[in-house]
Amino acid sequence: MTLAEPDLPAIDASADCEALDRDGVVALRGAFAREWVERMREDMMTAFWEAIQRPGGAVGRGPRRWYVEIHPQAFGGFADLCAHPWVTAMCRAVLGPEYRIVEIGFDTPFEGAMNQPWHRDFPSPPETWRDRRITSLAFNLTGVDVTPDMGPFEIAVGTQWDDGRAWKHEMFPPEGAWPRFAERGVRKFPQMGDISCRSALTVHRGTTHRSPIARPVMVLGVDAPGAGHDKLHDLMATQDYYDALPPIVRDHLVCRVVDRLIPITQKHDIEGLVMGVA
C-alpha cells in the first residue's frame, strides 16, 4: 500500500461524513490488498498469543473473546493504515486537522464467544449527546472474510446520538431497551481489505461465534483534541521507529518515545462485558 503524501489530492469525504452522522458507521471496500491483510492477521495472532500469557495483556470482553492493545511497531502495517488517504480524510473532516491517534489494538472472538450485551465503548461526552458532534473515531479492519457463523459485529445504526447518561456506567442500556437496538441492528460481513469508520458511541455488540476460525479485527482509535481517551492508553515507540514514521503519521501520534518497549498492561477494561448473554 502506498503511503499518503502531502502533495496527493485530498479525498472528498463529505458523503461518507453524512453517512457517519446518519448511521454512526461508514465503510470503504477494498482499501487494502488481501496480502497486506494476511500480514496484519499474522501480527495480530502473534501478539495475542504473547499477550494472553501475561497478566493484563489480554482483557476479556466476554466468554472466549479478548481485546489486546499493542504498540504501533508490533503491527507492520501501522503507518500504512494511519496514512491511508481515506483514514486521514475522515479524521480531518470529523475531528479536525489536529486529530490525535491514541489507540491501536484488536478484538478476537473464538469459537464459543456469546452475544455481548448492547453497549458503547465509553460514556458520551456533552459534545456528542448535547451538541451532536463526534469527538472520537474507531477504524476497524477484519483479518478474515466474515461469514454468518463468525459472530459478526452488530451495530444499532443511528444510536451514536443517544444520551445514555442514565445507563449503567453510561455505556450499557437497560435490557428493556434492547428491542429498540435489535430493531436498528445491522450485522456486518466485511471482507479482507475493507475498512470501517464508526463512532465508538454507536451502540453495538459482538454476536455468537460458532466457527472454529477466529475473527480478529484491528482497531485504530483517533480523538479530536481534548477528547481525553489518550489517558486510557499508553502507546510507546522506540526512537528509531518514531523517527522513521512519515510526518503524516508521526505528527498525530500520541505516544511515549522510549529506549525499550514495555508490554502494555491495559487500562481500558470495559466492565459489563465479562459475561456473555444468550
Solvent accessible surface area in square Angstrom, and as a share of the most:
residue,aa,sasa,rsa
1,M,106,0.47
2,T,112,0.65
3,L,48,0.24
4,A,8,0.06
5,E,90,0.40
6,P,122,0.77
7,D,127,0.66
8,L,89,0.45
9,P,118,0.74
10,A,100,0.78
11,I,74,0.38
12,D,120,0.62
13,A,8,0.06
14,S,61,0.39
15,A,73,0.56
16,D,38,0.20
17,C,24,0.14
18,E,116,0.52
19,A,15,0.12
20,L,1,0.00
21,D,74,0.38
22,R,156,0.57
23,D,34,0.18
24,G,0,0.00
25,V,15,0.09
26,V,18,0.10
27,A,41,0.32
28,L,57,0.28
29,R,155,0.57
30,G,58,0.55
31,A,8,0.06
32,F,8,0.03
33,A,58,0.45
34,R,113,0.41
35,E,107,0.48
36,W,10,0.04
37,V,1,0.00
38,E,70,0.32
39,R,133,0.49
40,M,2,0.01
41,R,68,0.25
42,E,108,0.49
43,D,40,0.21
44,M,0,0.00
45,M,39,0.18
46,T,97,0.57
47,A,14,0.11
48,F,3,0.01
49,W,137,0.48
50,E,86,0.38
51,A,1,0.01
52,I,61,0.31
53,Q,146,0.65
54,R,56,0.20
55,P,126,0.79
56,G,33,0.32
57,G,1,0.01
58,A,19,0.15
59,V,17,0.10
60,G,29,0.28
61,R,21,0.08
62,G,9,0.09
63,P,43,0.27
64,R,116,0.42
65,R,4,0.01
66,W,58,0.20
67,Y,10,0.04
68,V,1,0.01
69,E,4,0.02
70,I,10,0.05
71,H,14,0.06
72,P,0,0.00
73,Q,57,0.25
74,A,49,0.38
75,F,3,0.01
76,G,73,0.70
77,G,8,0.08
78,F,0,0.00
79,A,20,0.16
80,D,29,0.15
81,L,0,0.00
82,C,2,0.01
83,A,0,0.00
84,H,12,0.05
85,P,38,0.24
86,W,6,0.02
87,V,3,0.02
88,T,3,0.02
89,A,12,0.09
90,M,0,0.00
91,C,1,0.00
92,R,110,0.40
93,A,62,0.48
94,V,31,0.18
95,L,11,0.05
96,G,20,0.19
97,P,98,0.62
98,E,119,0.53
99,Y,3,0.01
100,R,83,0.30
101,I,3,0.02
102,V,5,0.03
103,E,25,0.11
104,I,0,0.00
105,G,0,0.00
106,F,0,0.00
107,D,24,0.12
108,T,0,0.00
109,P,0,0.00
110,F,25,0.10
111,E,87,0.39
112,G,41,0.40
113,A,0,0.00
114,M,71,0.32
115,N,21,0.11
116,Q,14,0.06
117,P,13,0.08
118,W,4,0.01
119,H,4,0.02
120,R,0,0.00
121,D,24,0.13
122,F,25,0.10
123,P,59,0.37
124,S,8,0.05
125,P,34,0.22
126,P,57,0.36
127,E,58,0.26
128,T,0,0.00
129,W,64,0.22
130,R,147,0.54
131,D,74,0.38
132,R,149,0.54
133,R,122,0.45
134,I,9,0.04
135,T,13,0.08
136,S,8,0.05
137,L,4,0.02
138,A,7,0.05
139,F,0,0.00
140,N,20,0.10
141,L,2,0.01
142,T,4,0.02
143,G,0,0.00
144,V,15,0.09
145,D,43,0.22
146,V,7,0.04
147,T,56,0.32
148,P,102,0.64
149,D,61,0.32
150,M,10,0.04
151,G,0,0.00
152,P,1,0.01
153,F,43,0.18
154,E,14,0.06
155,I,0,0.00
156,A,0,0.00
157,V,38,0.22
158,G,17,0.16
159,T,0,0.00
160,Q,0,0.00
161,W,33,0.12
162,D,25,0.13
163,D,56,0.29
164,G,6,0.06
165,R,127,0.46
166,A,104,0.81
167,W,36,0.13
168,K,134,0.57
169,H,82,0.36
170,E,63,0.28
171,M,20,0.09
172,F,17,0.07
173,P,4,0.03
174,P,79,0.50
175,E,125,0.56
176,G,74,0.71
177,A,31,0.24
178,W,50,0.17
179,P,81,0.51
180,R,93,0.34
181,F,2,0.01
182,A,54,0.42
183,E,148,0.66
184,R,95,0.35
185,G,21,0.20
186,V,64,0.37
187,R,101,0.37
188,K,62,0.26
189,F,86,0.36
190,P,32,0.20
191,Q,78,0.35
192,M,20,0.09
193,G,1,0.01
194,D,11,0.06
195,I,2,0.01
196,S,25,0.16
197,C,0,0.00
198,R,15,0.05
199,S,1,0.01
200,A,6,0.05
201,L,6,0.03
202,T,0,0.00
203,V,0,0.00
204,H,8,0.03
205,R,33,0.12
206,G,3,0.03
207,T,0,0.00
208,T,38,0.22
209,H,1,0.01
210,R,165,0.60
211,S,4,0.03
212,P,115,0.72
213,I,93,0.47
214,A,18,0.14
215,R,11,0.04
216,P,2,0.01
217,V,20,0.12
218,M,0,0.00
219,V,18,0.10
220,L,1,0.00
221,G,6,0.06
222,V,2,0.01
223,D,3,0.01
224,A,7,0.05
225,P,75,0.47
226,G,79,0.76
227,A,32,0.25
228,G,24,0.23
229,H,26,0.12
230,D,37,0.19
231,K,153,0.65
232,L,54,0.27
233,H,16,0.07
234,D,40,0.21
235,L,5,0.03
236,M,7,0.03
237,A,0,0.00
238,T,23,0.13
239,Q,97,0.43
240,D,107,0.55
241,Y,51,0.19
242,Y,51,0.20
243,D,82,0.43
244,A,84,0.65
245,L,8,0.04
246,P,28,0.18
247,P,78,0.49
248,I,25,0.12
249,V,0,0.00
250,R,60,0.22
251,D,106,0.55
252,H,27,0.12
253,L,14,0.07
254,V,42,0.24
255,C,32,0.19
256,R,115,0.42
257,V,62,0.36
258,V,25,0.14
259,D,148,0.77
260,R,174,0.64
261,L,51,0.25
262,I,82,0.42
263,P,74,0.46
264,I,10,0.05
265,T,94,0.55
266,Q,20,0.09
267,K,118,0.50
268,H,30,0.13
269,D,86,0.45
270,I,4,0.02
271,E,113,0.51
272,G,34,0.32
273,L,2,0.01
274,V,90,0.52
275,M,144,0.64
276,G,15,0.14
277,V,41,0.24
278,A,119,0.93
